[in-house]
Amino acid sequence: MRETGKIALVTGAGSGVGRETALALIRAGFIVVLTGRNPERLEETRRLAGSERALSVVADVTDPDAVAALFATLEEHYGRLDVLFNNAGIGAPPVNFEDLDIRNWRAVLDTNLTGPFLCSQHAFRIMKRQTPRGGRIINNGSISAHVPRPRSAPYTATKHAITGLTRATSLDGRAYDIAVGQIDIGNASTPMTEAMASGVLQPDGRVLPEARMDVRAVADAVVYMAGLPLEANVLFMTVMATAMPFVGRG
């Protein structure tokens, strides 16, 4: 493992894409701050890393005070931040649109949109004042930002909004050497997509199984984005299971 001397922060690092990406970044030589709401899952990620190159900090990205404390801890330990991966996200129960509970709507918006907003704000502050200046923010989008699934209004709305946040912050960050990009993921093999193996609702009303891909393909893509020099940026990347219903879906 070649040490890069770079510091990365991964939200939602206790499972799925977040865990695999954190492990991949560590293998690529980054020091990684792992954050999420579940201390046991974070510690499991840190244990799987088999390395002292990870620090776990329990935080809820929907809580402004918790996010402020997270970034204060990161800066106290390492003095800088090179890469933020805004990965934490949830979905709502797949019910008919008119039956969606406002509490579920707000929970998805708070986690999937307000969380990345808060984390990106703190990342901007650190990246603007550190030496050398600048850094990279990678947002976890979704192919749902382009083609939604049935009964997914809260998730889809937030992923559309993440695309807007990516574009706006990529522009706002230019003057400070802050590069912002987005990875849109389709059917990575994680606990969130387990139901796809047996069958999920399609736009035509059928319930069909869908192809999935190894989540490590996503982690490797994020590592590629994270490793670019700041003069280059992947603004948007789609990584998807080749045989999933995406192109032509609907």
Phi and psi in degrees as a GROMACS rama.xvg file:
@    title "Ramachandran Plot"
@    xaxis  label "Phi"
@    yaxis  label "Psi"
@TYPE xy
-90.87  125.812  ARG-2
-78.9064  130.792  GLU-3
-93.9033  -19.3069  THR-4
75.4722  7.0953  GLY-5
-99.1315  149.049  LYS-6
-109.645  130.033  ILE-7
-122.499  148.454  ALA-8
-120.684  128.387  LEU-9
-119.978  120.066  VAL-10
-88.5251  153.527  THR-11
62.8586  39.4598  GLY-12
-85.1092  3.39446  ALA-13
-82.7106  -10.2624  GLY-14
-165.6  171.951  SER-15
56.3002  -136.983  GLY-16
-59.7889  -40.3272  VAL-17
-61.6143  -45.8491  GLY-18
-63.8402  -49.8334  ARG-19
-62.6134  -37.3336  GLU-20
-69.7258  -41.2492  THR-21
-59.3802  -44.5794  ALA-22
-64.1372  -39.8911  LEU-23
-66.6502  -39.3355  ALA-24
-64.0075  -39.5282  LEU-25
-64.0442  -43.3057  ILE-26
-62.3665  -29.4455  ARG-27
-82.4787  -0.30347  ALA-28
103.239  4.22212  GLY-29
-81.3134  153.055  PHE-30
-90.1242  131.635  ILE-31
-123.365  128.516  VAL-32
-92.3075  121.473  VAL-33
-98.9257  130.178  LEU-34
-137.343  152.788  THR-35
175.81  -177.643  GLY-36
-92.449  -16.2902  ARG-37
-107.609  108.511  ASN-38
-64.2107  -33.9707  PRO-39
-66.3531  -41.8981  GLU-40
-67.9506  -38.7532  ARG-41
-62.9501  -42.6261  LEU-42
-65.6924  -34.7784  GLU-43
-64.2073  -40.8872  GLU-44
-61.5788  -45.369  THR-45
-62.5269  -38.203  ARG-46
-66.9025  -40.9206  ARG-47
-63.699  -29.582  LEU-48
-65.1706  -26.3669  ALA-49
56.7368  35.2357  GLY-50
-148.086  151.764  SER-51
-84.7208  5.91712  GLU-52
-89.7203  27.3567  ARG-53
-139.295  140.467  ALA-54
-125.781  127.132  LEU-55
-101.659  132.674  SER-56
-133.012  115.277  VAL-57
-72.9613  127.333  VAL-58
-159.69  145.909  ALA-59
-101.691  115.416  ASP-60
-69.0184  -9.34894  VAL-61
-83.8309  -9.56203  THR-62
-102.62  111.137  ASP-63
-56.9166  -38.2367  PRO-64
-67.8997  -39.8763  ASP-65
-66.1334  -38.784  ALA-66
-66.3248  -42.0141  VAL-67
-60.8422  -41.8076  ALA-68
-66.8533  -37.5453  ALA-69
-59.711  -49.5268  LEU-70
-71.1758  -30.6151  PHE-71
-65.3639  -40.5188  ALA-72
-65.0223  -43.6487  THR-73
-59.1794  -47.4113  LEU-74
-68.2603  -35.0577  GLU-75
-63.6056  -39.7639  GLU-76
-76.9693  -41.1228  HIS-77
-121.793  -16.6857  TYR-78
77.7822  -4.95724  GLY-79
-162.202  169.549  ARG-80
-141.357  124.884  LEU-81
-101.363  -34.5047  ASP-82
-140.56  129.387  VAL-83
-113.292  124.743  LEU-84
-108.263  103.065  PHE-85
-78.046  91.2213  ASN-86
-110.42  -29.5914  ASN-87
-56.0289  133.728  ALA-88
-165.457  155.159  GLY-89
-138.099  167.48  ILE-90
-119.635  172.98  GLY-91
-105.164  162.088  ALA-92
-55.9908  137.774  PRO-93
-79.6409  72.1274  PRO-94
-103.895  168.704  VAL-95
-56.4456  142.692  ASN-96
-52.214  -43.877  PHE-97
-71.1627  -13.2573  GLU-98
-99.7746  1.76886  ASP-99
-67.8186  129.193  LEU-100
-76.1647  134.885  ASP-101
-58.5731  -29.2686  ILE-102
-67.2162  -36.7579  ARG-103
-68.0009  -41.3001  ASN-104
-57.0562  -49.9857  TRP-105
-66.7165  -36.4487  ARG-106
-63.324  -41.99  ALA-107
-67.0827  -44.4568  VAL-108
-62.3794  -42.6936  LEU-109
-62.408  -42.1916  ASP-110
-77.2946  -47.7348  THR-111
-83.2941  -22.2615  ASN-112
-121.048  -51.885  LEU-113
-65.7023  -37.1321  THR-114
-58.6302  -53.7917  GLY-115
-60.2687  -35.8549  PRO-116
-60.0769  -49.995  PHE-117
-63.0789  -45.9335  LEU-118
-64.6953  -38.8333  CYS-119
-67.3478  -37.2329  SER-120
-58.0064  -48.9587  GLN-121
-66.5785  -38.3411  HIS-122
-62.2377  -42.9259  ALA-123
-56.2146  -46.142  PHE-124
-61.2564  -44.1727  ARG-125
-68.87  -46.9375  ILE-126
-65.0817  -31.2843  MET-127
-71.2149  -33.2482  LYS-128
-100.006  -10.8087  ARG-129
-79.3876  164.201  GLN-130
-128.121  123.725  THR-131
-66.1487  149.713  PRO-132
-73.8594  155.75  ARG-133
101.055  -178.744  GLY-134
168.353  -169.409  GLY-135
-135.19  138.063  ARG-136
-119.014  129.328  ILE-137
-119.458  121.468  ILE-138
-98.9224  136.281  ASN-139
-83.5255  105.252  ASN-140
-93.6493  -141.855  GLY-141
-170.933  154.395  SER-142
-65.097  -14.8436  ILE-143
-63.8834  -18.4582  SER-144
-66.0732  -18.359  ALA-145
-112.915  -43.7919  HIS-146
-135.344  103.852  VAL-147
-76.8766  163.488  PRO-148
-94.5135  161.642  ARG-149
-61.7452  146.005  PRO-150
58.7748  43.156  ARG-151
-131.906  28.274  SER-152
-54.7481  -46.8637  ALA-153
-63.7679  -47.0176  PRO-154
-62.6058  -47.2305  TYR-155
-62.6343  -43.0056  THR-156
-60.9736  -41.5581  ALA-157
-69.2569  -34.3505  THR-158
-73.8532  -33.0584  LYS-159
-60.5101  -43.3756  HIS-160
-66.4872  -35.5165  ALA-161
-62.0639  -37.772  ILE-162
-60.6524  -42.1442  THR-163
-64.522  -41.1838  GLY-164
-63.3865  -40.1376  LEU-165
-61.2137  -47.9846  THR-166
-63.0445  -44.5989  ARG-167
-67.1284  -44.2635  ALA-168
-75.2119  -27.4342  THR-169
-64.7168  -33.113  SER-170
-74.792  -45.9266  LEU-171
-65.8405  -26.3849  ASP-172
-84.3832  -13.1224  GLY-173
-56.042  -42.8766  ARG-174
-67.8862  -14.0466  ALA-175
-118.507  15.6138  TYR-176
61.8792  34.7495  ASP-177
-106.331  116.706  ILE-178
-99.0595  132.458  ALA-179
-124.537  130.778  VAL-180
-140.059  176.843  GLY-181
-140.293  140.337  GLN-182
-114.49  123.047  ILE-183
-100.663  120.124  ASP-184
-109.266  138.277  ILE-185
-126.71  109.656  GLY-186
62.7751  48.3059  ASN-187
-71.3733  144.076  ALA-188
-78.1407  95.227  SER-189
-137.058  171.236  THR-190
-55.8421  -30.1959  PRO-191
-66.5917  -23.9123  MET-192
-110.885  13.3449  THR-193
-59.0595  -35.1261  GLU-194
-62.9165  -21.5291  ALA-195
-65.8776  -24.233  MET-196
-66.6269  -32.8836  ALA-197
-96.3678  -26.2753  SER-198
140.956  134.154  GLY-199
-131.185  158.764  VAL-200
-65.1182  132.459  LEU-201
-103.986  162.237  GLN-202
-58.8258  -26.2258  PRO-203
-88.2301  6.52132  ASP-204
94.3312  -11.5956  GLY-205
-76.7879  157.272  ARG-206
-111.819  115.16  VAL-207
-134.055  147.24  LEU-208
-69.1413  154.253  PRO-209
-128.342  148.229  GLU-210
-67.3045  144.514  ALA-211
-126.079  165.834  ARG-212
-124.97  159.4  MET-213
-61.5635  129.686  ASP-214
-62.0443  -19.352  VAL-215
-66.1478  -23.9713  ARG-216
-63.4826  -36.6009  ALA-217
-68.865  -46.8357  VAL-218
-58.312  -42.8713  ALA-219
-63.9313  -36.2648  ASP-220
-67.0135  -40.6302  ALA-221
-64.9877  -40.8419  VAL-222
-60.5552  -40.9109  VAL-223
-59.351  -48.6775  TYR-224
-60.477  -42.6042  MET-225
-66.4051  -28.0502  ALA-226
-87.6579  -4.29395  GLY-227
-68.2354  149.19  LEU-228
-65.7964  152.215  PRO-229
-66.4233  -12.692  LEU-230
-77.0409  -8.32102  GLU-231
-124.589  148.344  ALA-232
-147.757  136.138  ASN-233
-90.4058  105.183  VAL-234
-70.4829  -45.1976  LEU-235
-140.881  137.27  PHE-236
-136.417  136.151  MET-237
-108.706  126.034  THR-238
-123.608  118.992  VAL-239
-142.688  157.067  MET-240
-63.8043  128.069  ALA-241
-56.2656  -39.9972  THR-242
-97.7065  10.398  ALA-243
-75.5022  156.719  MET-244
-78.5228  93.741  PRO-245
-127.181  -63.2978  PHE-246
-67.3554  118.39  VAL-247
87.5448  2.39068  GLY-248
-64.6028  138.861  ARG-249
